[in-house]
Amino acid sequence: MPTLTRILVVLVVLAGLAGGAVYALATFVEPKPREMVIKVPQERIGTR
């Protein structure tokens, strides 16, 4: 039984670290907006 408890504690700690990393990335990293240009061939406009 101590082995099961140890595994569960390790998994909970790893999940907490992963959640903290996701939260830190979402909070502190600002995306840089940039313009996107997609060229559509003339043949594809107006046809299905």
N, C-alpha and C positions, 0 to 999 in steps of 0.2 A: 503493500500500500504506500509506503514512502516514495517509491519510484513513480507511481502514478501522480502523487501530489507534486513531486519535483518537475515532472513533465508538464503538468498543467500550469505550474507557476512560470516555467520558462516560456510556454506558449502565450500566457497572458502578458508577460513582460515584452516579448517580441511584438505582440499585437499593439501594445501601448506605444512602443517605439515607432512602429509603422504609422499608427494614427497620428502621433506627434509630428512625424516627418511630413505627412500629407497636410496637416494643419499649418505647419510652418511654411511649406511651399505655397499654399493657397493664400496665406496672410502676407508674407514678406516679399514674394516675387511678383513684380508687375510685368505683364506682357507688353511687348513693344508692337503697337499696331502698325501695319504697313499695308500698302495698296496692292491689290491683286488684280492682274489683267489676264483674262482668258480670251484668246482669239478663237472665234467660231468661224468655220469656213462658210462662205457665202451660200454654198449648195445646201447646207443644213438649215438655213433660215427659211421658215414658212413651209417646210415639208414635214411629213410624218412618216 
